[in-house]
Amino acid sequence: MNQLQQHIRKQIETTGPISVADYMMQCLCHPKYGYYMGRDPFGREGDFITAPEISQTFGELLGLWAAITWQQMGSPSPFHLVELGPGRGTLMKDALRATKAVPGFQDAAHIHLVEISPVLKDVQQEALKSEQIHWHDSFTNVPDGPAIFIANEFFDALPIRQFEKGEKGWAERFIDLDPDTDGLRFVLRKDEAARALMPEGLKDKPEGGLFEVSPMGQAIAHGLGARITQQGGAVLALDYGYTEPGFGETLQALKNHAYAPVLKNCGEADLTAHVDFTTLARSFIEAGAKTWGPMNQGDFLERLGITQRFQALLPHANDEQRPDLIAAHKRLCSPDEMGTLFKVICATHPDHPAPAAFE
Ligand SMILES: C[S@@+](CC[C@H](N)C(=O)[O-])C[C@H]1O[C@@H](n2cnc3c(N)ncnc32)[C@H](O)[C@@H]1O
C-alpha cells in the first residue's frame, strides 16, 4: 500500500466514505503524493501521449487559430494568451514559433500558463526559456483584459462525481474501505440533494444507468465564459468526450500506456473522465458567452489545413522520419484514432464572428 493510499484510508476511517471527486482530487493533486505533482507523465517513457507531443503541427495550427481569433477581436494590444494545463509547454512553444510572422500578435501577447504541478512548471520553463511567461495556479489570477484561453486535455483531468441507478433509485458513488482486503471499494449513498446535479431527462433512466458530472469543470467553464463576455476573448477546449449527456462510465486510470485499476496505485496512475461537451457548452452559455461546435478534432484540424502542413513537412523529412509524420497525421485526424474521439468546442464573446474552422 503506497503512502497516498494509507492517507486516503486514514481519511475514510476518520470521516467516512469519500466522493469520487474527492478521490480524484487526492490522486491527481495531493500536494505531496498527487500524480501530477511529482512527475512528468508524458511520452514513451511516461503513461500517455497527448496531441502536442505527437506532432508539432498541432501546436502550430492552434497558434495560428489564436492569431486569427485575435484579429477577429480587433487585434487588442495588450491581450492575454493563456494555456490551461500546459503539460510540457510543447503546444505553447509550437504556437509561438508558428505565429512569429503574424504582424503585432506576439508584441501584443502576454503569455500565461495555468499549472498546478511544480515539476511540470520546471519543464515548461525549460521549453519556453526564451519567452516571458507568467504562471498561475488558477485562471482567476490572470490579470483583467481581453484574453484567448486554450485548453487541451485539461477538462478531462478535473474531478467528477458519479451517480448510479440501483434498486432503490439514484445514489452517488462513494469510495470506502474494502472490509475483505486492505484496498478500497465503491459504495452507493443516497443523497437527495445530489439529484439536483442531474439533467431532468436522466432521472427516469433504467436501473444500472450511470451518470457523471464535473462540478469543477462546470465552474471553470462558467468562470471563463463570464470573463470573455465581460472583457472580450475566446476559449478553445479540446478533449476526449461525448455530446450526449448520460453517456455512462468513463472514469479511467492509465499507467504505462495501459488501463489500470482506478482504486489501486493511488497517485501513480493518471485518472481521467471523458468530457461532457453538452454540459460544458451550457456552462459557457449560462455565463453569457456564445459557443461554437463541438466538432470532431479531425474535422477541426483539417479545416485549419493540417494536411497541407504535413505535406509541407514531408519533403524535409528523412526516410526514418517520413513514416512517423504519416502516422502522426493519421493519429491526430483519423476517425478510428483521435479524429472523432476528441472534440473541440469554442466559446467567445457574444458579438464575436465565427472563429476559424467553425464557419
Ligand atoms: C493531460 S495533461 C495535458 C497537458 C497538455 N495540455 C498537453 O496537451 O500535452 C493535464 C495538464 O493539466 C494540469 N492540471 C491538472 N489539473 C489541474 C488543475 N486543477 N489546475 C491547473 N492545471 C491542472 C496538469 O498538471 C497537466 O499539465
The ligand as a Gaussian input file, in Angstrom:
#p B3LYP/6-31G(d) Opt

LIG

0 1
 C       -3.380000      15.583000     -19.540000
 S       -2.304000      16.882000     -19.176000
 C       -2.448000      17.835000     -20.686000
 C       -1.198000      18.602000     -20.988000
 C       -1.132000      19.424000     -22.255000
 N       -2.248000      20.298000     -22.418000
 C       -0.942000      18.557000     -23.471000
 O       -1.849000      18.501000     -24.288000
 O        0.124000      17.940000     -23.597000
 C       -3.159000      17.847000     -17.957000
 C       -2.433000      19.110000     -17.554000
 O       -3.271000      19.864000     -16.677000
 C       -2.580000      20.130000     -15.461000
 N       -3.614000      20.175000     -14.413000
 C       -4.333000      19.152000     -13.934000
 N       -5.249000      19.605000     -13.029000
 C       -5.103000      20.942000     -12.990000
 C       -5.764000      21.987000     -12.272000
 N       -6.743000      21.718000     -11.410000
 N       -5.349000      23.262000     -12.470000
 C       -4.345000      23.536000     -13.339000
 N       -3.691000      22.579000     -14.052000
 C       -4.057000      21.316000     -13.879000
 C       -1.581000      19.013000     -15.341000
 O       -0.538000      19.269000     -14.447000
 C       -1.133000      18.917000     -16.800000
 O       -0.241000      19.951000     -17.134000

